């Protein structure tokens, strides 16, 4: 059975009440939520499963949010994960320090939950546009995430839900090579066990669907590495 994979947001906040308020609002917006109450736990969780976005408190016990941010932004595998830093520090020098450390956005406490949710959507629009209803285009292929429709050279294509999510993933980052394991995480979900050979089957179906009105196969097999679009 196909599943709908929600963007995963990791909340790193040591105050339980704040953590649960954030989790409630993010889940209400349709995101999957993971929680960490300190910096060490956050780094461990990200190493195991990189989220799509991190909401990170500056003032954490032991390992500060600034240090967590610095470490994540120096690692190639997590450098691209957007980080929204939360802090009671409102001075310009603190904001600059947070952004220079690598934070993608900086929100001062107390903050408006509505504004924070808008900032989350903005960051995900940049890194995972299909999940927030953007229209994606690559060469003669158009994917409308909101209406769940795909066109190639103006012709409507019939795609199954798994093939649609595969194409969404490819179109968010054309040219990027995705391993089978990465595609399993992104398309099937992190908690679903699926054999890696299943990826090959659905890639074959996606190729057939994309070429149903003619045109070359835009999905590239990279031997020993995985698949890419273009």
N, C-alpha and C positions, 0 to 999 in steps of 0.2 A: 504493500500500500504506500502511495506517495505521501510525503509529509511536507508541510509548509515550513520552511526554515526561516525562523525569525532572526534578525540581527541580534547578536549577543552583546550586552553591555555589562561590563564589570564595574561594580561600585566599590571603591576603596575608602572606607569611612569608619573611624573608630567609635563614633557615637551611635549606639544602637537605634535610637529614635530617628536620627537623621538618616541612617542607612535604610530603615524600613519605609520612611516617607518617600525617599528617592526610589526605592524598589517598587513601591505601590504605584507611583506615577509613571515610571518607565513601563511597567507591565500593563498599565492601563492604555499606554500608547501602542502596545502590541509588540514590545521588545521582550526577548528572553533576558533574564537577569542572573548574574552571578555576584556573590558578595565576598569581600575580604575585609577584615577588621584591622589589619596592620600591613606595613610594607612588605615584610617577609612573606606573609601569606599571599599577597598580591603577586609578587615576583614568582612564587612557586606555581600559582594558578596559571599565570600567563605563559610560563614555560611549558606547562602541560597542554593548555589549549588557549591559543591567542584569541581574545575577544575581538569584536568588530569596533568597539569603542570603550574607553575607560573614563569614568568620572572619578577623579582622584583628589582627595583632601590633602592639603599641604601639611597640616599639623597632625602627624601620625607618631605613635610611640616607636622608639628605637630607630627604624629606618624612615626618614621623612618622605613626604610626597615628592619633594624636589629630587631627592636621591633616587626614588623609584622611577620618576620621569627620566632622569639622566641615564640610568641604566638601560631602560627600555629603548630610548632613542639612539643608543650607541650600538644596539644589536640589530644586524641586518634583518632578522626574521620578525622583529617587532617595531622597527623604525616607522613603518607606515601606519601603525595603529593610532588613530587620533586620540589625544588626551585632553579632556577638559578639566582644568585644575580649579578646585574650590578653595577659597581662603578668606579668613577674616582680615587678612592684611590688605588694606586698601591703598597704601601708598604707591605712587607711581614706580618707585624703585623696586618694590616687591613684584608688581605686575610685570615689569621689564625682566626681572630675574627669572620669573616663572616662564615667560615666553622664550627667553634666550636659552633656557635649559631644554626647551623642546616642546613645551605645552602648545597645543594647537589653539586653545582658547583659555581664558582666565575669567572666572566668575567670583565676585566678591560676596561673602556672606554678610548679612542675610540676603538671600536672593529670591527672585520671583520664580516659582516653579514653572510657570507658563513660559517665561523667558528661557529658563534652562532647557526645557523640552524643545524649544525652537532652536537653540544652539546645538542640541543633540542631532536634530533633524538636519541642520545645516552641515554638520561634519559628516554625517552618513551620506548626505546628498553628494558630497565630494568623493567619498571613498567607496560607497556602495549605492550608486544612484538608483538602481532598479528597485531597491527595497523601499524607497520613498516615492515611488510612482513616476520617476522620470522617464522620458522617451530617450532611448539609446539608439545611436546610428553607427553602423560600420559599413563602409562601401555602399552596396545596394541593399543592405539589410536594415530594417527598422523594427525596433522592439518597443512596444508601448506597455510598460509594466502595469499601469493602472487598469487598462482595459484588457490586459492579458492577450494582446494580439501581436502577431509578427508578420511582416511583409518583406518580400524580396523582389526588388525591381517593380514594386507596385502590386505584386500578386500576394494575396493572403495565404499564409502557410498554416497547415494543421500540425500542431505540436502537442505531444502529451505533456502533463505537468512536470515530469522529471526533465524532459528535453528542454522545456521552457526555462527551467531554473539553470540547467547547464549553459544554455545560450546566454542567459542573463549574466552569469558569472564570467563567461568569456568576453562579453561585450563591455563589461565594466572596465576590463583591463586588456584591450586588444594587444596581442603580441606577447603577453606574459605566458610563460609555460607553467601549467598546473600539473602537479603529480596526481596520480590516481587517489592517493590518500588525502590530498588537499581537496580534491573534488568531492570525495566522500564526505568530508567534514562540512564543506560549504553547501552541497546540494542535498545530501541525505540527512545531515544533522549529526552532531557529535555523539549522541547517545544511541544511535541506530547502528546495529551491526549489519554490514553488507559486504559481501566479497568484492575485492577489487576488480574481478573480472566483470562484475555487473556494470562497472563504469564503461568498459569497452562495448558492451551490448548497447547501452544507451547512447554512446557516442555514434555508433553505427546508425541507430534510429534517427539521431539528430542530423547526421550527414544526409541520409535519405530524404528527410523532410526539407532540408535546405535546398536540395537539388531537384525537388519534384517538378519545378517548372524550367529546369535547365540551369546553366551556369556552373562555374567551377566549384569544387569543394573548398570552402574557406577554412575548414578545421584541419590543422596541421598536426601530424603525429611526430613527436620528437623522440627518437629512439632512446630508450633507457631513461627518459625523463618524464614524459607525459604528453599533454595536448595543449595546443594554443590556437587562438583565432588569428588568422593572418600570418 
